[in-house]
Amino acid sequence: MGIFAAYTFESGIYLLAGYLIYKWLLSTENQPAFNRVALLSIYAIAFIAPLLRLPDFGHFADEVRPGVVEAGPVVVEALQATVAAWAWFCVAAYFAGVIVAALFTLISFVRLFEILRKGEKQIVGRYSIILLRDTKFATFSWVRYIVMSRADYAEAGETILMHERAHLRLLHWIDLLLAQLVVILLWYNPASWLMRTELRNVHEYQADDAVLQSGADARQYQLLLTKKAVGQRFPSLANSLNHSKLKNRITMMCNQKSSPARRLRALAIAPAILLAAVAVNNPSVAHALGTASSVQLNAHKVSENVPAVQTASAAASTNAEVPVEQPEVMPEYPGGMSAMFKFLVDNISYPAAAAKQGVQGKVLVKFVISTSGRPIDVHVENPVSPELDAEAIRVVNAMPAWTPGKKEGKPVPCSMVLPVNFKLPKSEGRVVKHDTAEALETPSDPSELYPLQVVAYGADSE
């Protein structure tokens, strides 16, 4: 469940990027057929792009199989319980929204079928005309049905039918079903609703153009649209005569067709999608998506792939039950160990509360480099203090993806240990705060092969 939710969250980022470019560069162009293709292409890209991740991106594959490898001295284990709780809450809220949106769509379908059942049916060629006594309904079309009031049919039936037949002939109802499905899946994303509106606008521009191309008088047709710009309708499922903003439709009818060269503007969608991909692969965003993907709603918690903070004894008990095997190729931080320590130096700080209380000590952080390279299952082996433990866990969770360890040419999860030594200065007095980290000499204990020392300045030593 969490994997699907994270997939839709990522799709929403791509959809928003594509929509912004369309709205900025294409929405006002008088090229409805091309714009329709552009909108449908944005939908396709938004849902395909998450499946084509960059080489170092694989938060959906973050899982520890029953055979976690003890890779030696470098790794971290656990997400804090609060993070896990928020991840579960977000995923649960997402699926609750999906259910509500689906129910409203189902209600619209029921209303639609009820109207089709009660109206008087007339067969005209390939289509069926449903005539209603109620004049409050605006004319609309769906699949092979054209629904209108008896009054509209008597007053301007030929012109209205020409407009609605264009919708059916161009299969606009399929576009609307697709757009409605996206609205259900991405109900929280404004881009999904705005994309549906833009798609329906393009449908109306195409149908209006079909009426004018048939030889209808433009002025009389525009007067008809003005007169019919009222009434109840099905905004999500069917094409209605008065769906689009009337001013925009009349303006589009009066404008000249856009030059084919202006279609090159659609190429701007490519860099927008690339920027969206960069955003998705940002370590913070990728980590958030990876956390969401680990949620199991039926268990009412984050799965064991991302456990809450464990005590040293609990972690040792868990590790004792896991079979251990040695990878042939060790995991590698991008840029090597020097790059990893530079990342830690740049991102870790001595918690002010711990420094004020004079708390110091070495925090052994364990984590697993998953088959996708993401640090997961981050936890502290020897709790020192909540502040120091949380800071060590935070910085490890923020690490970018590693190159995973391999055995027989296949990625395998590898367990690592990272000692982080928080130390207060021995000198007395206050100086300007300057958090830093230094590597210690290699100790005799192999488990401390890569220690990190964080020295706090600016606090009174005790």
N, C-alpha and C positions, 0 to 999 in steps of 0.2 A: 504493500500500500504506500509506504513512504517513498519507494523508488518511483512510482508513477507520479506522486505529488511533486517530487523534486524535478521530474522530467517536464511537467507542465509549468513549473516555476521558471525553468530555463527557457522553455518555448515562449513564455510571455515576454522575456527580455528581447528575444529576436523579433517577436511580433511588434513590440513597441518601437523598436528601431526602424523596421520597415514602414510602419504606419507614419511615423514622423516625416520620413523622406517623401512618402507619397503625398501627404497633406501639404507639404511645403512646395513641392515641385510639380506635381501632376494633377492634383484635384481640380484645378481651375482650367485645365486644358480641355478643349472641345475635341476629344478623341475617345469617346466612351468605350468602344470595342477594345482599344489598346489598354485603357485604364482598367477594364474588367480583367484582362489577362494579368496586368500588373498586380492587382489585388489578390487574385487567386494564387499568383506566384509567391507573394509574401506569405500567404497561409502555408503553402507547401514548404517554403524555406524554414519558417518558424518551427515546424514540427519535424523536419528532417535534420536540420542543423545539429540539434542535441545528440543525434545518433552518430555524427561525424566529428568526434572530439579530436582536439589536438593530441599529439603523441604523449604529452605528459599529463593528460587530463583524463581521469577515470574515477570520479568520486562515486559513480553508481556501482562500481565493482569492489568498493571497499568492504571486504568481508574476510574474516579470519577463519580458514578452514581448520578442521580438527587436526592439526599437525603443525601448530605454530613453531617456526624454527627459532631456536635460541642462537642468534647470529653473533653473539659476543657483546662487546662493550658499547653499544650506542642505540638508544630507542626510548619511546615514551608511551604510557598507557592511560587513557581515560578522558572523558568529558565530564565537567562538573554536573551534578544532579540538576542544577537550575537550568543549564543549557539543554539537557535532555528533556526536562519538563516543558520548556518553551518549544522545543522541536515537536514534541508530541502534540502540544496545544495547537501549533500552527497547522500541522497536517490534519488534525481532527477538525479544525475550523474550515480548512479547505474542502474536505469531503462533505461537511455539513452544508456548505454553500453549493456544492455540486448537486446535492440531493434537492435542495430548495429550488435551484434553477431548473432542474429536470422536472420537478413537480409542476412549476408554472408553465413550462413548455407542454407538458402532458395535458394540463387544463386547457391550453390554447387549442391543442389538437382535438380535444373532446368538443369544445365549442364549435370548431370549424366543421367537424363531421356532423354535428347536430344541425347546423345551418344547411349543409349540403343535403341532409336527409329531409328536412322540412320544406325546402323550396320547391317550386314547380320546375321540372326539368324539361329542356328542349334540346334536341340534338341538332347541331349545326356543323356538318362536316366531321372533322376529327374531334371536335370539342363539344362539351355539354354546357348549356347556359342554364344557370339556376336563377329563377326570378323570385324576388322577395316582395312581400307587401310592405314591409317596414322600409321607410325611406331614410332612416337614420344611418344605414350601412352604406359606406362608400363602396364603389365597385372594386372588386379585387379578383385575382386569378390565382389558381394553384393546380399544378399537375396538368389536368385536362379540363378543369372547371373554370367557368367565368361566372362570377356571382354579381348580380346587380339588382337594383329595385325595378319594379315595373315602370315607375315614373321615368327613371333614367333610360330605360330601354325604349320607351315611347318617344322621349324627347330627343335623344342623340345616340340611339343605339348603334348605328353604323360606325360612327367615329370612335365611340368607346370600345366597341368590339375590335376595331382595328388596333387600338392601343394594347388591349389585353391579349389579343392573339400574338402580338409581337413578343410579349413576355413569355408566353407559352412556347412559341416557336424557338426562341433563343434559350429555352430551358433555364430561365432565371430562378425557378423554384428550387432547382438543385443547389444553386449557389446559396440560397437562403437557408436551406437545410444544413449545409456545411457551416455557414456563419453562425447558425443557432447552436450547433454542436460545439463550436469554439467558445461561444458565450457561456455555455454550460461548464465546459472544462476550465475556462479562464475567467470565471465570473468576477473575480477580484481585480482584474486587469482592465483599466479603461480602454486600452487599445482594442480589446475584443469587441466591445460595444461600438466604438467609433468606426472600426473596420466594417462592421455590419451596416452601419448607417451609410458609409461611403459606397459600399457595394450596392445598396438599394438605390442610392442617388444615380449611380451609373446605369442601373437597370432602367430607371425612368428616363434618363437622357436617351438611351437606346430606343425605348418604345416611342418616345416623342419624335425622335428622328425618323422612325419607320412610318409614323402617321404623316409627317410632312413630306417624306419621299413619295408617298402614295398620291400626292396631289392635293391634299386637304389644304384649305385656306388657313394660313398661319394665325391671322388675327382672330378668326372665329374659333380656332382651336384653343388659343390662349384665353379667350373669354370663357370657353367651356371649362377650362381648368380652374379659372378663378371662381366660377360659380360652384364647382364641385369640390372646392377645397375645404370641405367640412364633412363630418360624419364619423361613425365608428369604423374601426378597421382592425385587422390582425397585424400588428406591427412587426412581428418576428417571423411569421411563417409564410405570408403571402405577399404578392405584389399588389399594391393598391393604387388607384388612380391619383390619389392625393398624398402619396407617401412622402415625396421629396418636398423641400422648401420651394414654394411656388416661384419666388423671385429668382432663385438659382436656375430653375428649369426654364423660365422665360428668357433669362439672360443667356443661357446656353443655346437656346434656339435662335437667338438673334446674332450670336457670335459666329464668325467664320471658323471653318474647320482648322484645327491646329496644323502647322507645318509638320511633315514627317520627321524633319530634323529635330524637332522638340521632343521626340520620343527618346532621344539619347539621354534625356534627363533621368530616365529610369536607371541608367548605369550607376547613379549615385546611391542606389540601394545596396550595391556591392560593398563599398567601404563602410556603410552603416552596419551591415551585417558583420563585417570583420571587426568593427569596434565592439559590437555586442559580444562576439566570440572572445575578444580580449577581456571584456568585463566579466564574462562567465568564468574565464580561467584565472581571474584574480584570486590569490590564495584565500582571501577572506570570504569572497562569494562562493568559491568552490568548496570551502570547508563548510559553510552554511548549508549548501545544497547536499553535501555528503552526509551531514548530520541528519537532515530531513529524510534522506533516502534510507536511513537505517531505522526509521520509526516503524513499529508494528502496532497498528491500532487495536488489533484483537488481543494483544498482550497488555494494552494500556501503558506502554512504556517504550523507551528506546531499546532496540534489540541488543543482544549481548555483544554485538560488534562495537557498540559505543556505550560502555557501561558508565555508571556514575563513579565518583572517586572512591577508591577502595583503600582500606587500611593495609598496612604491610602484611599482617597475618592473613587477611582475606585474599590478598593478591597471591601470596605464596601458596595458599591452599589451592587456589584456582590453577596456578601454573603447574602444580604438582600433578594435576590430573590430565594435563595436555601432553601428548607424545611429542618428543623433541627430535628434530632431524637437522642436519647441517646443510646449508645451501652451498652450492659449488661457487657461485658468484655473489659476493656480498652486496647489499644495497649501497647506493652511492648518492650523496647529496649533490645537487647540481652545482658544479664548480669545485667539488671536493670539500674536505674537512675545513680548510681555511675559509672557504666561502660560508660554511655553516656557522663557524665561530664569529665571523663578521656579522652575519645575520643576527646571531644571539646578542652580540655586543651592541648592535644598533637598536635592538628591540626590547631588551630586558632592563628593568629598573628595580631598585631596592624599594620595597613597599614602605611608605612613610610611617605607617602605623607600627610595623615591625621594628623599624629603626628607632622610633621614639621609645618603644618598650625595651630596646636593647636585645631583641631576639635575633639570633644568628644560628647558622648551622648548615650542614650539607644536605641538600634534597636530592634523593635518588629518584629520577623520573624514568619510568619505563613506558615504552610505547612500541607499537607494531608498525612496521612499514608494510602496508598491504600490497596485494598483487598489482594495484594501480599506482603504487608509489606514495599514497597518502599516509601521513602519520595518524593512526587511529588507536583506540584502546589506551588512551593516555591516563596514567595513574602514578601516584607517589608510593614508593616502596617503604620509605621511612618517614612518616609525617613529622615535620619540624614545627610548623605553625600554620594556621589557615592562610595567612597572608603570603608567606613564602611559598607554600605548596601551590597556592592558586596562581602566583606569578610564574613559577616554573612551568606549570601545566599550560598556562595561557600562551607563553612564547613558543612552546613546542607545537601546540595546535595551530599556530599561525605559520608554521613552516610551509614552504612550497613543496610540491610533489618531488619525491626522490626517484631515482632509477631503482626499481624493485630488485630484490635478490632473485637469483635464478638457480634452478636445479634441473638438470637434463634439458636445458634450453627453455624451460617454462618458468614464469614468475611464481615465486612462493612467498608467503608472508614471513617476515623475519622480526623477531623480538630484539629490542635494543635497550640499552641503559645509558642515561646521560646524567652524570653527577653535576649538580649546580651548587656551588659553595657560596652561601651568603655570609659575608664577613663584615663586621663593623670595625672602623679604624680604632687603633689603640691610643692615638694621640687625643688629648683633650681639647676642648674649645670648638668654636663653630667656624666653618669655612664655607665658601660658596659650594652649593650642592653640585656634585659632578658624578653621576652614576657611571660606572665603567665595569668592564669585565676583563680578566686576564687569565691566560692558560697557566696552570701550575706545572711543575716538573712531573714527569711521568712516574707515578708511584709504583710500588711493587705489586699492589693488588690489581690484577687484570681488569676487574670490574670498574676500576677508576682510570682507565686508559685515556679517556677524553674528559677531564674535569673542566669545569667552568667556574671561575671565582668572581663573584659580584661584590664589589666593595662599595659601601655607602659612605659618602662624605656629606657633612653638613648636620650630623646628629651627634649629640654628646655621648660619648662612650661611657659605659657603666661597668 
